[in-house]
């Protein structure tokens, strides 16, 4: 049985098509967005509910909710979701795990792939690169610490380019030249493999970091039952199998 067929079974277990279709607004971090698109389309088809997806950096999503915006569902790291639960903006019993995403190394498909199999090899690759590109969001904040840990912060500072989000990083590398190395969420890199990028590999095990993403229903949701159904769906075992194909563990 295919992943999407399994997803259909999962939705069937949610109760089939709804007698009263709702419009669900979902805020999501970018790292899990590649897997959401097909899952949302299946959810729409099987339940009749419409889903409007907004993708942004987790910190921005938190700011928007704190400022008074009321999506129905939020998918973000626990560090973003838990304060919103404590503030009464997310229902306390709803944040189950969607999955976790590791950090990966990417280059253009026509560029030589550096060795990143160990901390020493990664250090040499970063020093040899013409340019190092990563974001200012959670992935980039972590990788900044990796660079410091490798003891090469000063050496690579002049050739480092930072962007607010992962998409901008990948767009830069895809259109770049020379020996550029990009750092990003593995799921986002995989989405760009069809756009000229190559996933060289994950960070070495001793340097790897995983960001977990959870889904919560907002207390101000206009369609709480439909929102709960969507959360149950995107955290179901068949949906997790579909997410795995995009790099979400």
C-alpha positions as CSV (number, residue, x, y, z in Angstrom):
1,X,0.0,0.0,0.0
2,X,1.4,3.4,-0.9
3,X,2.1,6.2,1.6
4,X,-0.9,8.2,0.2
5,X,-3.1,5.2,0.4
6,X,-2.1,4.8,4.0
7,X,-2.9,8.4,4.6
8,X,-6.3,7.9,3.1
9,X,-6.9,5.1,5.6
10,X,-5.8,7.4,8.4
11,X,-8.3,10.1,7.3
12,X,-11.0,7.5,7.0
13,X,-10.4,6.7,10.7
14,X,-11.0,10.4,11.4
15,X,-14.6,10.0,10.3
16,X,-14.6,10.6,6.5
17,X,-15.9,13.7,4.8
18,X,-17.3,16.3,7.1
19,X,-21.0,17.2,6.9
20,X,-20.0,20.8,7.5
21,X,-16.7,21.8,5.8
22,X,-14.5,24.3,7.6
23,X,-11.6,26.6,6.6
24,X,-8.6,25.9,8.8
25,X,-5.7,28.4,9.0
26,X,-2.4,26.7,9.7
27,X,0.9,28.4,10.6
28,X,4.0,26.2,10.1
29,X,7.7,26.4,10.4
30,X,9.4,25.9,7.0
31,X,11.3,22.7,7.9
32,X,8.2,20.6,7.9
33,X,6.4,22.5,5.1
34,X,7.6,20.2,2.2
35,X,5.8,17.3,3.7
36,X,2.7,19.3,4.5
37,X,1.6,20.2,1.0
38,X,0.6,16.7,-0.2
39,X,-0.8,15.7,3.2
40,X,-3.0,18.8,3.3
41,X,-4.3,18.2,-0.2
42,X,-5.3,14.6,0.8
43,X,-6.9,16.0,4.0
44,X,-8.9,18.5,1.9
45,X,-10.0,15.9,-0.5
46,X,-11.2,13.4,2.0
47,X,-12.8,15.7,4.6
48,X,-13.9,18.7,2.6
49,X,-12.1,21.0,5.0
50,X,-10.0,23.8,3.4
51,X,-6.6,24.5,4.7
52,X,-4.7,27.8,4.3
53,X,-1.0,27.3,5.1
54,X,1.3,30.1,6.1
55,X,5.0,29.3,6.3
56,X,7.5,31.4,8.2
57,X,10.4,31.3,10.7
58,X,9.2,30.0,14.1
59,X,10.0,33.1,16.0
60,X,8.0,35.2,13.5
61,X,5.0,32.8,13.9
62,X,5.2,33.2,17.7
63,X,5.3,37.0,17.4
64,X,2.3,37.0,15.1
65,X,0.3,34.8,17.6
66,X,1.4,36.9,20.6
67,X,0.3,40.0,18.6
68,X,-3.2,38.7,18.4
69,X,-3.4,36.7,15.2
70,X,-5.5,33.5,15.7
71,X,-4.7,30.7,13.3
72,X,-6.4,27.4,14.1
73,X,-3.2,25.2,14.1
74,X,0.5,26.0,14.8
75,X,3.4,23.7,14.0
76,X,6.7,24.9,15.5
77,X,9.4,23.8,17.9
78,X,8.4,23.2,21.6
79,X,10.4,26.4,22.5
80,X,7.9,28.4,20.5
81,X,4.7,26.3,21.3
82,X,5.2,25.8,25.1
83,X,5.2,29.6,26.0
84,X,2.0,30.0,24.0
85,X,0.5,27.1,25.9
86,X,1.5,28.7,29.2
87,X,0.0,32.0,27.9
88,X,-3.3,30.2,27.3
89,X,-3.1,30.7,23.5
90,X,-2.7,27.0,22.6
91,X,-4.8,24.2,24.1
92,X,-2.6,22.4,26.6
93,X,-3.5,18.9,25.6
94,X,-2.9,19.2,21.9
95,X,0.8,19.5,21.1
96,X,1.9,16.0,19.8
97,X,5.1,15.6,17.9
98,X,5.1,15.9,14.1
99,X,8.7,14.8,13.8
100,X,12.3,16.0,14.0
101,X,14.6,17.5,11.4
102,X,18.4,17.4,11.3
103,X,20.9,19.9,9.8
104,X,22.4,19.2,6.4
105,X,25.1,20.4,4.1
106,X,24.3,21.3,0.5
107,X,26.0,22.4,-2.7
108,X,25.0,23.0,-6.3
109,X,24.6,19.8,-8.3
110,X,27.4,20.8,-10.6
111,X,29.8,21.6,-7.8
112,X,32.2,19.1,-6.2
113,X,30.7,17.5,-3.0
114,X,33.0,18.1,0.0
115,X,33.7,15.4,2.6
116,X,31.5,16.1,5.7
117,X,31.7,12.7,7.2
118,X,33.5,13.8,10.3
119,X,34.1,17.0,12.3
120,X,37.6,17.3,11.0
121,X,36.5,16.8,7.4
122,X,33.7,19.3,7.8
123,X,36.2,21.8,9.3
124,X,38.5,21.4,6.3
125,X,35.5,21.7,3.9
126,X,34.3,25.0,5.5
127,X,37.8,26.4,5.4
128,X,38.2,25.5,1.7
129,X,34.8,26.9,0.6
130,X,34.6,30.1,-1.3
131,X,31.5,31.1,0.6
132,X,29.5,29.7,3.6
133,X,25.8,30.4,3.5
134,X,23.3,29.8,6.4
135,X,20.3,31.4,8.0
136,X,19.6,33.5,11.2
137,X,16.8,31.2,12.3
138,X,17.1,28.1,14.6
139,X,19.3,26.1,12.1
140,X,21.7,28.9,11.6
141,X,21.9,29.8,15.3
142,X,22.9,26.3,16.0
143,X,25.4,26.1,13.1
144,X,27.0,29.3,14.4
145,X,27.9,27.4,17.5
146,X,29.2,24.6,15.4
147,X,31.6,27.0,13.7
148,X,32.8,28.3,17.0
149,X,33.2,24.7,18.3
150,X,35.3,23.9,15.3
151,X,37.5,26.9,16.1
152,X,37.2,28.6,12.7
153,X,34.9,31.4,13.5
154,X,37.4,34.2,12.6
155,X,38.7,32.3,9.5
156,X,35.3,32.0,7.9
157,X,33.7,35.3,9.1
158,X,34.6,37.3,6.0
159,X,33.1,34.7,3.6
160,X,30.0,34.0,5.5
161,X,26.6,35.1,4.2
162,X,23.5,35.0,6.5
163,X,19.8,35.2,5.5
164,X,16.7,35.4,7.7
165,X,15.3,32.1,6.6
166,X,16.2,28.8,5.0
167,X,14.5,29.4,1.6
168,X,16.7,32.4,1.0
169,X,19.8,30.4,1.8
170,X,18.9,27.6,-0.7
171,X,18.0,30.1,-3.4
172,X,21.4,31.8,-3.0
173,X,23.3,28.5,-3.3
174,X,21.2,27.3,-6.2
175,X,22.0,30.4,-8.2
176,X,25.6,30.8,-6.9
177,X,29.0,30.1,-8.3
178,X,32.3,28.6,-7.2
179,X,32.7,26.4,-4.2
180,X,29.8,27.6,-2.0
181,X,28.5,25.5,0.9
182,X,25.0,26.0,2.2
183,X,23.7,24.8,5.6
184,X,20.0,24.1,6.2
185,X,17.3,21.8,7.4
186,X,17.6,18.5,5.6
187,X,13.9,18.5,4.6
188,X,14.2,22.0,3.0
189,X,17.4,20.9,1.2
190,X,15.7,17.8,-0.2
191,X,12.9,20.0,-1.6
192,X,15.5,22.0,-3.5
193,X,17.2,18.9,-5.1
194,X,14.8,19.4,-8.0
195,X,16.0,23.0,-8.3
196,X,19.7,22.3,-8.7
197,X,20.9,21.5,-5.2
198,X,22.5,18.4,-3.8
199,X,22.2,17.1,-0.3
200,X,25.9,16.3,0.5
201,X,24.9,14.8,3.8
202,X,23.9,15.5,7.4
203,X,26.2,17.1,9.8
204,X,28.6,14.5,11.4
205,X,26.9,12.6,14.2
206,X,29.1,14.3,16.8
207,X,27.9,17.7,15.6
208,X,24.4,17.0,14.6
209,X,21.4,18.7,16.1
210,X,17.7,17.9,15.7
211,X,14.8,20.3,15.9
212,X,11.5,18.7,17.0
213,X,8.3,20.1,15.7
214,X,4.9,19.8,17.5
215,X,1.4,20.7,16.4
216,X,-1.1,22.6,18.6
217,X,-4.6,23.9,18.3
218,X,-5.1,27.5,19.2
219,X,-7.6,28.3,21.9
220,X,-9.1,31.0,19.7
221,X,-9.6,28.6,16.8
222,X,-12.8,29.3,14.8
223,X,-13.1,25.6,13.9
224,X,-11.6,23.7,16.9
225,X,-13.0,20.2,15.9
226,X,-11.7,20.5,12.4
227,X,-8.4,21.8,13.7
228,X,-8.1,18.8,16.0
229,X,-8.9,16.5,13.2
230,X,-6.1,18.0,11.1
231,X,-3.6,17.7,14.0
232,X,-4.5,14.1,14.5
233,X,-4.0,13.5,10.8
234,X,-0.6,15.1,10.5
235,X,0.7,13.3,13.6
236,X,-0.7,9.9,12.6
237,X,1.7,7.0,11.8
238,X,0.8,7.0,8.1
239,X,1.4,10.7,7.9
240,X,4.7,10.4,9.6
241,X,5.7,7.8,7.0
242,X,4.9,10.4,4.3
243,X,6.9,13.1,6.2
244,X,9.9,10.7,6.3
245,X,10.2,10.9,2.5
246,X,10.9,14.6,2.8
247,X,13.6,14.3,5.5
248,X,11.4,14.6,8.6
249,X,12.2,11.8,11.0
